[in-house]
Protein backbone atom coordinates (compact mmCIF):
# COMPACT_ATOMS: atom_id res chain seq x y z
CA UNK A 1 0.00 0.00 0.00
CA UNK A 2 1.40 3.36 -1.01
CA UNK A 3 2.05 5.77 1.87
CA UNK A 4 1.71 9.38 0.93
CA UNK A 5 3.61 12.17 2.76
CA UNK A 6 1.47 14.47 4.89
CA UNK A 7 -0.13 17.08 2.70
CA UNK A 8 0.26 14.95 -0.39
CA UNK A 9 -2.59 12.48 0.17
CA UNK A 10 -4.23 11.19 -3.01
CA UNK A 11 -7.20 13.35 -3.97
CA UNK A 12 -10.63 11.63 -4.04
CA UNK A 13 -11.04 11.99 -7.81
CA UNK A 14 -7.64 10.48 -8.50
CA UNK A 15 -8.45 7.69 -6.07
CA UNK A 16 -11.78 7.01 -7.85
CA UNK A 17 -10.06 7.12 -11.23
CA UNK A 18 -7.51 4.51 -10.20
CA UNK A 19 -10.26 2.29 -8.79
CA UNK A 20 -12.26 2.73 -12.00
CA UNK A 21 -9.29 1.66 -14.12
CA UNK A 22 -8.74 -1.38 -11.93
CA UNK A 23 -12.40 -2.39 -12.08
CA UNK A 24 -12.46 -1.90 -15.83
CA UNK A 25 -9.52 -4.22 -16.26
CA UNK A 26 -11.37 -6.78 -14.14
CA UNK A 27 -14.17 -6.74 -16.67
CA UNK A 28 -16.68 -4.41 -15.05
CA UNK A 29 -18.89 -2.31 -17.31
CA UNK A 30 -18.98 1.47 -17.12
CA UNK A 31 -22.47 1.30 -15.60
CA UNK A 32 -21.31 -1.14 -12.91
CA UNK A 33 -18.23 0.95 -12.09
CA UNK A 34 -20.31 4.11 -11.76
CA UNK A 35 -22.67 2.31 -9.38
CA UNK A 36 -19.83 0.89 -7.25
CA UNK A 37 -17.99 4.21 -6.99
CA UNK A 38 -21.20 6.27 -6.82
CA UNK A 39 -20.05 8.63 -9.52
CA UNK A 40 -21.47 9.71 -12.87
CA UNK A 41 -21.12 7.37 -15.83
CA UNK A 42 -19.69 10.24 -17.86
CA UNK A 43 -16.79 10.54 -15.39
CA UNK A 44 -16.09 6.80 -15.52
CA UNK A 45 -16.20 6.90 -19.30
CA UNK A 46 -13.49 9.57 -19.37
CA UNK A 47 -11.33 7.78 -16.79
CA UNK A 48 -11.29 4.42 -18.54
CA UNK A 49 -11.08 5.76 -22.08
CA UNK A 50 -8.72 3.64 -24.14
CA UNK A 51 -9.02 0.61 -21.84
CA UNK A 52 -10.66 -2.25 -23.68
CA UNK A 53 -13.43 -4.17 -22.02
CA UNK A 54 -11.96 -7.68 -21.65
CA UNK A 55 -15.47 -9.16 -21.77
CA UNK A 56 -17.14 -8.96 -25.14
CA UNK A 57 -20.66 -7.65 -24.50
CA UNK A 58 -23.40 -7.92 -27.11
CA UNK A 59 -24.68 -4.52 -28.14
CA UNK A 60 -28.30 -3.80 -27.54
CA UNK A 61 -29.94 -3.11 -30.83
CA UNK A 62 -33.17 -1.22 -30.53
CA UNK A 63 -35.70 -2.81 -32.82
CA UNK A 64 -37.22 -0.34 -35.18
CA UNK A 65 -40.51 -1.05 -36.82
CA UNK A 66 -40.61 -0.54 -40.52
CA UNK A 67 -43.32 1.62 -41.97
CA UNK A 68 -45.03 -1.46 -43.39
CA UNK A 69 -45.01 -3.18 -39.98
CA UNK A 70 -46.43 -0.06 -38.28
CA UNK A 71 -49.18 0.18 -40.89
CA UNK A 72 -49.98 -3.51 -40.48
CA UNK A 73 -50.33 -3.12 -36.70
CA UNK A 74 -52.52 -0.03 -37.13
CA UNK A 75 -54.70 -1.79 -39.71
CA UNK A 76 -55.15 -4.79 -37.41
CA UNK A 77 -56.27 -2.48 -34.63
CA UNK A 78 -58.77 -0.71 -36.91
CA UNK A 79 -60.01 -4.07 -38.21
CA UNK A 80 -60.63 -5.32 -34.66
CA UNK A 81 -62.50 -2.12 -33.81
CA UNK A 82 -64.90 -2.44 -36.75
CA UNK A 83 -65.37 -6.16 -36.21
CA UNK A 84 -66.56 -5.43 -32.66
CA UNK A 85 -68.90 -2.78 -34.06
CA UNK A 86 -70.38 -5.24 -36.57
CA UNK A 87 -70.80 -7.77 -33.78
CA UNK A 88 -72.84 -5.24 -31.77
CA UNK A 89 -75.11 -4.60 -34.77
CA UNK A 90 -75.63 -8.34 -35.27
CA UNK A 91 -76.67 -8.63 -31.65
CA UNK A 92 -79.26 -5.89 -32.24
CA UNK A 93 -80.46 -7.92 -35.23
CA UNK A 94 -80.90 -10.99 -33.05
CA UNK A 95 -83.12 -8.92 -30.78
CA UNK A 96 -85.05 -7.68 -33.84
CA UNK A 97 -85.90 -11.29 -34.67
CA UNK A 98 -87.82 -11.55 -31.39
CA UNK A 99 -89.49 -8.15 -31.52
CA UNK A 100 -90.51 -7.61 -35.16
CA UNK A 101 -93.29 -9.29 -37.08
CA UNK A 102 -93.86 -11.30 -40.23
CA UNK A 103 -92.66 -8.58 -42.63
CA UNK A 104 -89.26 -8.58 -40.96
CA UNK A 105 -89.00 -12.36 -41.13
CA UNK A 106 -89.96 -12.41 -44.83
CA UNK A 107 -87.59 -9.58 -45.72
CA UNK A 108 -84.66 -11.25 -43.96
CA UNK A 109 -85.32 -14.58 -45.65
CA UNK A 110 -85.62 -12.87 -49.03
CA UNK A 111 -82.29 -11.15 -48.49
CA UNK A 112 -80.69 -14.42 -47.40
CA UNK A 113 -81.83 -16.00 -50.66
CA UNK A 114 -81.27 -13.17 -53.13
CA UNK A 115 -79.14 -10.46 -51.50
CA UNK A 116 -75.47 -9.75 -52.08
CA UNK A 117 -73.58 -10.61 -48.89
CA UNK A 118 -71.51 -7.50 -48.24
CA UNK A 119 -70.28 -6.40 -44.83
CA UNK A 120 -71.14 -2.74 -45.40
CA UNK A 121 -73.99 -2.49 -47.90
CA UNK A 122 -77.49 -3.85 -48.36
CA UNK A 123 -77.57 -4.85 -52.04
CA UNK A 124 -80.53 -6.59 -53.67
CA UNK A 125 -80.91 -7.32 -57.40
CA UNK A 126 -83.85 -8.74 -59.31
CA UNK A 127 -85.94 -8.29 -62.43
CA UNK A 128 -89.20 -9.03 -60.62
CA UNK A 129 -90.77 -5.68 -59.77
CA UNK A 130 -92.99 -7.23 -57.09
CA UNK A 131 -89.95 -8.65 -55.32
CA UNK A 132 -88.01 -5.38 -55.50
CA UNK A 133 -91.07 -3.48 -54.27
CA UNK A 134 -91.55 -5.87 -51.35
CA UNK A 135 -87.89 -5.59 -50.36
CA UNK A 136 -88.14 -1.79 -50.51
CA UNK A 137 -91.17 -1.93 -48.21
CA UNK A 138 -89.20 -4.15 -45.81
CA UNK A 139 -86.40 -1.57 -45.61
CA UNK A 140 -88.82 1.34 -45.21
CA UNK A 141 -90.97 -0.14 -42.48
CA UNK A 142 -88.48 -2.22 -40.51
CA UNK A 143 -85.51 0.17 -40.62
CA UNK A 144 -87.31 3.48 -41.26
CA UNK A 145 -85.32 4.19 -44.41
CA UNK A 146 -86.40 6.93 -46.80
CA UNK A 147 -86.91 5.52 -50.33
CA UNK A 148 -85.17 8.61 -51.69
CA UNK A 149 -82.01 7.42 -49.90
CA UNK A 150 -81.94 4.19 -51.94
CA UNK A 151 -79.37 3.89 -54.72
CA UNK A 152 -80.81 2.21 -57.77
CA UNK A 153 -78.95 0.73 -60.70
CA UNK A 154 -80.57 -0.49 -63.90
CA UNK A 155 -79.42 -2.98 -66.45
CA UNK A 156 -81.79 -2.68 -69.39
CA UNK A 157 -82.13 -2.73 -73.17
CA UNK A 158 -82.45 0.44 -75.23
CA UNK A 159 -84.21 -1.17 -78.17
CA UNK A 160 -86.98 -2.89 -76.24
CA UNK A 161 -89.80 -0.55 -77.19
CA UNK A 162 -89.44 1.58 -74.03
CA UNK A 163 -87.55 4.81 -73.45
CA UNK A 164 -85.22 5.32 -70.53
CA UNK A 165 -87.71 7.82 -69.10
CA UNK A 166 -90.47 5.19 -69.17
CA UNK A 167 -88.25 2.59 -67.52
CA UNK A 168 -87.16 5.04 -64.80
CA UNK A 169 -90.75 6.12 -64.21
CA UNK A 170 -91.82 2.50 -63.81
CA UNK A 171 -89.26 1.79 -61.09
CA UNK A 172 -89.90 5.08 -59.29
CA UNK A 173 -93.60 4.23 -59.08
CA UNK A 174 -92.90 0.68 -57.92
CA UNK A 175 -90.55 1.83 -55.16
CA UNK A 176 -92.46 4.94 -54.03
CA UNK A 177 -89.65 7.33 -54.98
CA UNK A 178 -91.01 10.88 -55.00
CA UNK A 179 -87.84 12.88 -55.61
CA UNK A 180 -88.09 14.25 -59.19
CA UNK A 181 -84.29 14.67 -59.30
CA UNK A 182 -83.59 11.08 -58.30
CA UNK A 183 -80.77 9.65 -60.42
CA UNK A 184 -80.37 6.05 -61.54
CA UNK A 185 -77.07 4.35 -62.22
CA UNK A 186 -76.76 2.39 -65.45
CA UNK A 187 -74.41 -0.52 -65.04
CA UNK A 188 -74.79 -1.74 -68.61
CA UNK A 189 -77.23 -0.82 -71.34
CA UNK A 190 -77.37 -3.52 -74.01
CA UNK A 191 -78.55 -2.98 -77.55
CA UNK A 192 -79.36 -6.52 -78.56
CA UNK A 193 -81.76 -8.29 -80.89
CA UNK A 194 -81.82 -11.32 -78.61
CA UNK A 195 -85.23 -12.74 -77.75
CA UNK A 196 -84.20 -12.78 -74.06
CA UNK A 197 -84.68 -9.02 -73.91
CA UNK A 198 -88.44 -9.52 -74.01
CA UNK A 199 -88.32 -11.34 -70.68
CA UNK A 200 -87.28 -8.16 -68.85
CA UNK A 201 -88.89 -5.17 -70.56
CA UNK A 202 -87.99 -2.91 -67.63
CA UNK A 203 -84.55 -4.40 -67.14
CA UNK A 204 -82.96 -5.64 -63.96
CA UNK A 205 -82.93 -3.39 -60.91
CA UNK A 206 -80.30 -3.26 -58.19
CA UNK A 207 -81.28 -1.61 -54.90
CA UNK A 208 -78.44 -0.54 -52.58
CA UNK A 209 -78.33 1.08 -49.16
CA UNK A 210 -74.88 1.81 -47.76
CA UNK A 211 -75.32 1.08 -44.06
CA UNK A 212 -73.15 -1.24 -41.98
CA UNK A 213 -75.75 -1.15 -39.22
CA UNK A 214 -78.71 -2.23 -41.38
CA UNK A 215 -76.95 -5.04 -43.24
CA UNK A 216 -75.39 -6.45 -40.06
CA UNK A 217 -78.72 -6.30 -38.24
CA UNK A 218 -80.26 -8.28 -41.10
CA UNK A 219 -77.43 -10.84 -40.78
CA UNK A 220 -77.93 -11.10 -37.03
CA UNK A 221 -81.68 -11.62 -37.49
CA UNK A 222 -81.20 -14.32 -40.14
CA UNK A 223 -78.87 -16.25 -37.84
CA UNK A 224 -81.33 -15.94 -34.97
CA UNK A 225 -84.32 -17.02 -37.05
CA UNK A 226 -82.49 -20.02 -38.47
CA UNK A 227 -80.39 -21.01 -35.46
CA UNK A 228 -77.16 -20.81 -37.44
CA UNK A 229 -73.81 -19.03 -37.19
CA UNK A 230 -72.21 -17.31 -40.19
CA UNK A 231 -68.81 -15.96 -39.15
CA UNK A 232 -68.06 -14.89 -42.72
CA UNK A 233 -70.80 -12.24 -42.50
CA UNK A 234 -69.05 -10.70 -39.52
CA UNK A 235 -65.74 -10.55 -41.36
C-alpha positions as CSV (number, residue, x, y, z in Angstrom):
1,X,0.0,0.0,0.0
2,X,1.4,3.4,-1.0
3,X,2.1,5.8,1.9
4,X,1.7,9.4,0.9
5,X,3.6,12.2,2.8
6,X,1.5,14.5,4.9
7,X,-0.1,17.1,2.7
8,X,0.3,14.9,-0.4
9,X,-2.6,12.5,0.2
10,X,-4.2,11.2,-3.0
11,X,-7.2,13.4,-4.0
12,X,-10.6,11.6,-4.0
13,X,-11.0,12.0,-7.8
14,X,-7.6,10.5,-8.5
15,X,-8.4,7.7,-6.1
16,X,-11.8,7.0,-7.8
17,X,-10.1,7.1,-11.2
18,X,-7.5,4.5,-10.2
19,X,-10.3,2.3,-8.8
20,X,-12.3,2.7,-12.0
21,X,-9.3,1.7,-14.1
22,X,-8.7,-1.4,-11.9
23,X,-12.4,-2.4,-12.1
24,X,-12.5,-1.9,-15.8
25,X,-9.5,-4.2,-16.3
26,X,-11.4,-6.8,-14.1
27,X,-14.2,-6.7,-16.7
28,X,-16.7,-4.4,-15.0
29,X,-18.9,-2.3,-17.3
30,X,-19.0,1.5,-17.1
31,X,-22.5,1.3,-15.6
32,X,-21.3,-1.1,-12.9
33,X,-18.2,0.9,-12.1
34,X,-20.3,4.1,-11.8
35,X,-22.7,2.3,-9.4
36,X,-19.8,0.9,-7.3
37,X,-18.0,4.2,-7.0
38,X,-21.2,6.3,-6.8
39,X,-20.0,8.6,-9.5
40,X,-21.5,9.7,-12.9
41,X,-21.1,7.4,-15.8
42,X,-19.7,10.2,-17.9
43,X,-16.8,10.5,-15.4
44,X,-16.1,6.8,-15.5
45,X,-16.2,6.9,-19.3
46,X,-13.5,9.6,-19.4
47,X,-11.3,7.8,-16.8
48,X,-11.3,4.4,-18.5
49,X,-11.1,5.8,-22.1
50,X,-8.7,3.6,-24.1
51,X,-9.0,0.6,-21.8
52,X,-10.7,-2.2,-23.7
53,X,-13.4,-4.2,-22.0
54,X,-12.0,-7.7,-21.7
55,X,-15.5,-9.2,-21.8
56,X,-17.1,-9.0,-25.1
57,X,-20.7,-7.7,-24.5
58,X,-23.4,-7.9,-27.1
59,X,-24.7,-4.5,-28.1
60,X,-28.3,-3.8,-27.5
61,X,-29.9,-3.1,-30.8
62,X,-33.2,-1.2,-30.5
63,X,-35.7,-2.8,-32.8
64,X,-37.2,-0.3,-35.2
65,X,-40.5,-1.1,-36.8
66,X,-40.6,-0.5,-40.5
67,X,-43.3,1.6,-42.0
68,X,-45.0,-1.5,-43.4
69,X,-45.0,-3.2,-40.0
70,X,-46.4,-0.1,-38.3
71,X,-49.2,0.2,-40.9
72,X,-50.0,-3.5,-40.5
73,X,-50.3,-3.1,-36.7
74,X,-52.5,0.0,-37.1
75,X,-54.7,-1.8,-39.7
76,X,-55.2,-4.8,-37.4
77,X,-56.3,-2.5,-34.6
78,X,-58.8,-0.7,-36.9
79,X,-60.0,-4.1,-38.2
80,X,-60.6,-5.3,-34.7
81,X,-62.5,-2.1,-33.8
82,X,-64.9,-2.4,-36.7
83,X,-65.4,-6.2,-36.2
84,X,-66.6,-5.4,-32.7
85,X,-68.9,-2.8,-34.1
86,X,-70.4,-5.2,-36.6
87,X,-70.8,-7.8,-33.8
88,X,-72.8,-5.2,-31.8
89,X,-75.1,-4.6,-34.8
90,X,-75.6,-8.3,-35.3
91,X,-76.7,-8.6,-31.6
92,X,-79.3,-5.9,-32.2
93,X,-80.5,-7.9,-35.2
94,X,-80.9,-11.0,-33.1
95,X,-83.1,-8.9,-30.8
96,X,-85.1,-7.7,-33.8
97,X,-85.9,-11.3,-34.7
98,X,-87.8,-11.5,-31.4
99,X,-89.5,-8.1,-31.5
100,X,-90.5,-7.6,-35.2
101,X,-93.3,-9.3,-37.1
102,X,-93.9,-11.3,-40.2
103,X,-92.7,-8.6,-42.6
104,X,-89.3,-8.6,-41.0
105,X,-89.0,-12.4,-41.1
106,X,-90.0,-12.4,-44.8
107,X,-87.6,-9.6,-45.7
108,X,-84.7,-11.2,-44.0
109,X,-85.3,-14.6,-45.6
110,X,-85.6,-12.9,-49.0
111,X,-82.3,-11.1,-48.5
112,X,-80.7,-14.4,-47.4
113,X,-81.8,-16.0,-50.7
114,X,-81.3,-13.2,-53.1
115,X,-79.1,-10.5,-51.5
116,X,-75.5,-9.8,-52.1
117,X,-73.6,-10.6,-48.9
118,X,-71.5,-7.5,-48.2
119,X,-70.3,-6.4,-44.8
120,X,-71.1,-2.7,-45.4
121,X,-74.0,-2.5,-47.9
122,X,-77.5,-3.9,-48.4
123,X,-77.6,-4.8,-52.0
124,X,-80.5,-6.6,-53.7
125,X,-80.9,-7.3,-57.4
126,X,-83.9,-8.7,-59.3
127,X,-85.9,-8.3,-62.4
128,X,-89.2,-9.0,-60.6
129,X,-90.8,-5.7,-59.8
130,X,-93.0,-7.2,-57.1
131,X,-90.0,-8.6,-55.3
132,X,-88.0,-5.4,-55.5
133,X,-91.1,-3.5,-54.3
134,X,-91.5,-5.9,-51.3
135,X,-87.9,-5.6,-50.4
136,X,-88.1,-1.8,-50.5
137,X,-91.2,-1.9,-48.2
138,X,-89.2,-4.1,-45.8
139,X,-86.4,-1.6,-45.6
140,X,-88.8,1.3,-45.2
141,X,-91.0,-0.1,-42.5
142,X,-88.5,-2.2,-40.5
143,X,-85.5,0.2,-40.6
144,X,-87.3,3.5,-41.3
145,X,-85.3,4.2,-44.4
146,X,-86.4,6.9,-46.8
147,X,-86.9,5.5,-50.3
148,X,-85.2,8.6,-51.7
149,X,-82.0,7.4,-49.9
150,X,-81.9,4.2,-51.9
151,X,-79.4,3.9,-54.7
152,X,-80.8,2.2,-57.8
153,X,-79.0,0.7,-60.7
154,X,-80.6,-0.5,-63.9
155,X,-79.4,-3.0,-66.5
156,X,-81.8,-2.7,-69.4
157,X,-82.1,-2.7,-73.2
158,X,-82.4,0.4,-75.2
159,X,-84.2,-1.2,-78.2
160,X,-87.0,-2.9,-76.2
161,X,-89.8,-0.6,-77.2
162,X,-89.4,1.6,-74.0
163,X,-87.5,4.8,-73.5
164,X,-85.2,5.3,-70.5
165,X,-87.7,7.8,-69.1
166,X,-90.5,5.2,-69.2
167,X,-88.2,2.6,-67.5
168,X,-87.2,5.0,-64.8
169,X,-90.8,6.1,-64.2
170,X,-91.8,2.5,-63.8
171,X,-89.3,1.8,-61.1
172,X,-89.9,5.1,-59.3
173,X,-93.6,4.2,-59.1
174,X,-92.9,0.7,-57.9
175,X,-90.6,1.8,-55.2
176,X,-92.5,4.9,-54.0
177,X,-89.7,7.3,-55.0
178,X,-91.0,10.9,-55.0
179,X,-87.8,12.9,-55.6
180,X,-88.1,14.3,-59.2
181,X,-84.3,14.7,-59.3
182,X,-83.6,11.1,-58.3
183,X,-80.8,9.7,-60.4
184,X,-80.4,6.1,-61.5
185,X,-77.1,4.4,-62.2
186,X,-76.8,2.4,-65.4
187,X,-74.4,-0.5,-65.0
188,X,-74.8,-1.7,-68.6
189,X,-77.2,-0.8,-71.3
190,X,-77.4,-3.5,-74.0
191,X,-78.5,-3.0,-77.6
192,X,-79.4,-6.5,-78.6
193,X,-81.8,-8.3,-80.9
194,X,-81.8,-11.3,-78.6
195,X,-85.2,-12.7,-77.7
196,X,-84.2,-12.8,-74.1
197,X,-84.7,-9.0,-73.9
198,X,-88.4,-9.5,-74.0
199,X,-88.3,-11.3,-70.7
200,X,-87.3,-8.2,-68.8
201,X,-88.9,-5.2,-70.6
202,X,-88.0,-2.9,-67.6
203,X,-84.5,-4.4,-67.1
204,X,-83.0,-5.6,-64.0
205,X,-82.9,-3.4,-60.9
206,X,-80.3,-3.3,-58.2
207,X,-81.3,-1.6,-54.9
208,X,-78.4,-0.5,-52.6
209,X,-78.3,1.1,-49.2
210,X,-74.9,1.8,-47.8
211,X,-75.3,1.1,-44.1
212,X,-73.2,-1.2,-42.0
213,X,-75.8,-1.2,-39.2
214,X,-78.7,-2.2,-41.4
215,X,-77.0,-5.0,-43.2
216,X,-75.4,-6.4,-40.1
217,X,-78.7,-6.3,-38.2
218,X,-80.3,-8.3,-41.1
219,X,-77.4,-10.8,-40.8
220,X,-77.9,-11.1,-37.0
221,X,-81.7,-11.6,-37.5
222,X,-81.2,-14.3,-40.1
223,X,-78.9,-16.3,-37.8
224,X,-81.3,-15.9,-35.0
225,X,-84.3,-17.0,-37.1
226,X,-82.5,-20.0,-38.5
227,X,-80.4,-21.0,-35.5
228,X,-77.2,-20.8,-37.4
229,X,-73.8,-19.0,-37.2
230,X,-72.2,-17.3,-40.2
231,X,-68.8,-16.0,-39.2
232,X,-68.1,-14.9,-42.7
233,X,-70.8,-12.2,-42.5
234,X,-69.1,-10.7,-39.5
235,X,-65.7,-10.5,-41.4
